[in-house]
Structure formats: structure tokens, C-alpha cells
Amino acid sequence: MPSAFAALYAPRGDGLGTFTGGGLEVVLFTWSDSSESFGPGQGKLHLDVALLRSSEDAPGLMTQFSGGVTLAFERNASRSWLIPTYAVAGGALRERNLATRGFVDGGLGVYLYYSRRLIVDARATYLIPWSDPDELAGFRAKLAVSAALW
């Protein structure tokens, strides 16, 4: 499933500003199983790339690459909307002044709508980089729309 998303990244460091932009996501695997068996009822495994621009003048264009999973809290959701989720991901960010930095992030979200043909999800996570956490750790937010082409 191809997806498009809007993103926000707010690192703690002074002078970096808030990065906003968008990107593309590829959903590698998705499932919806509303039964009583063990495991989350809805989920998706995804890879994405984002291009973000800072609200400050000094930082340049930032590229973020990540892959992760988003899973529903509920086992047997009786609805296709407002299903709470948790998300974990890992990846790398690149900005000309910062070089490439690996990161992990995790947080909470919601499937605003989840069906076999359309997924709309929002999530807020906290990014923790492998280096310079005092400067680069911060909140990430994402609103994604995924649509099946067939």
C-alpha cells in the first residue's frame, strides 16, 4: 500500500527549530483480524522517507528514513475508526550540518480509520538518536493516509 504523510519533528536543541514537511511510506504488510485469538487486531509494517524543513534559517533540509510497526491495542475492535495504537521504529536522519544519525522512536497513536482499502493513522512518538541526544532527541508527529491500489 503506498502512503503519503505529513510530519513534524521538534528536537530539543537550541537553534534547530521545528522541522515540518511530508513524505512517502510503503506499507509492506498489513492485517486486520477481529477475532479472540492472541495478538493485536490491526497492524502495519512500514518503511518511509520524509523531507523536512526547519522553522529556523540555519538548518537545511532534513531527510529522515525509518521503518517500523504500528499495532492496535485492542484485540477485537468492533469498529473501523478510532482504534488506539502504539508504534516503534528505527532509522536515520540526515541534515547537512549534522551528518547522518541513527535513531529509535516509540509512542502512541490512533487508527482514525482502518479498512482493507484505506488506512488513516496519526501518531506521536519520541525520537532518541544514537548520538547527541541532548540536541536531537525530540517529539515526532505523523499523519498518514494509505490506500490500496488494487
N, C-alpha and C positions, 0 to 999 in steps of 0.2 A: 504494500500500500504506500503510495507516495503521499507525503505530507508537506505542508507549509506551516511555519510558525513565526510568531513574534516573540522576542526575547528581551530580557533586561538583566544586566549584571551590575551589581553595586559593590565593588571592592572597598575594603576599609581604608586603603592607603590615601594619604593626602595628595592632591593634585591629579589624581586619576579620573575623578568624576564618575558619572554613571554611564555605563555603556548600554545603548539600545540598538535594536536592529531586528533582523529576522534571518530565516534560513530555511533549509530543506531537510527533511527527515525521511528515512526509508524504514518502514516497519517490516522487519524480517519475518516476524511470526506474531500472530495474534490469536487469542482464543476467548470464547465465551461459553462457559459451562455452568448452567444454573441447575446443579444437582446437589445432593447432600454429601457427595464424596469429598475426600480431603483435598485441600488446596484452594487458592483464590479462584473466584468465578470468572473474572475478566482480567486480561493482561495483554501486554505487548512488549516485544523485544525490538529495540530500535537503534539505528545509527543516525547521527545528524551532524550537520555543519552549519555554523552561524557566522554572519558578518555583522560586527557591532561597531558603532561609532561612539566616541566619548562625548560627554557634555562639556569637557574642558578642551582647550586648544592644543595643549602639548601632546597628549597621547594620540597615536594614529589609529588606523583601522585595526580592530582586533578580530582574529579568526579563532573560533572555538570548534573543536572536533570532539565528539563524545559518542559513547554507546552505553546503553543501559536497559533497564527493565522497569516497567510501571505495572504494579499489581493492585487489584482491588482488595479492600479489607473484607468485604462481605463474600461469603461462600455462595449463597443462593439469592442474589439480588432479584427481587420481584419486579424490578423496573429497569428501564434502559437509560435513566437520567440520574444525575447527582449521586454517583456511586463513589464513596471515598477511596482514595488510593495512597500508596506510598511508592516512592521512586528512588532508585540508586543508579549511579552512572560513574563512569570514569572517562578520562580523555586528556586533551591537551589544549592549551590556549597559546596564541602567538600574537605578539604586538611588537613592532619594530624596535622599541626601546627596552622591551622586557625579555626578548628571546623566547624560546619555547619552554613552557612549564607544564608538567603533568599535574593532574588533579583528580580528586574524587568528590562526589557530592551526593547528598541524600536529603529527602524531605517528604512533604505531604502534598497531596493534590486531590483532584476530583475529576472523574469522567463526567463532564457536563452532559454528554450524550454518547451512548455506546451501542452500536448495532453492527451487523455483519458488513454493511456497506459504508458506514460513516462513523468516525470516532472524533469527538471534540473533547480535548482534555486540557486542564490547567494545572500547573504545579509550581510550588515554591520550594527551592532547595537551598542548602548552604554549601558553597564550594570551598574545599580545603585543598590548597596547592601543595605539591611536594616540597617546594622551596619558597621562601619569602612569605610565610603565612600571615605575618603581621601586616603586610601591604596588600596581598592579593586575595586573602580569604574574604568572602562576602556572599551576599544573597544573589540567587539567580531565580528568575521567574520566566515561565514559558506558557504560551497559549498555542496549542497545536490543533490543526484540522487535518485528518487523514481520510481519504476517500478511496474506495475500491474502484479500479478501472474496469473490472470485468465482473 
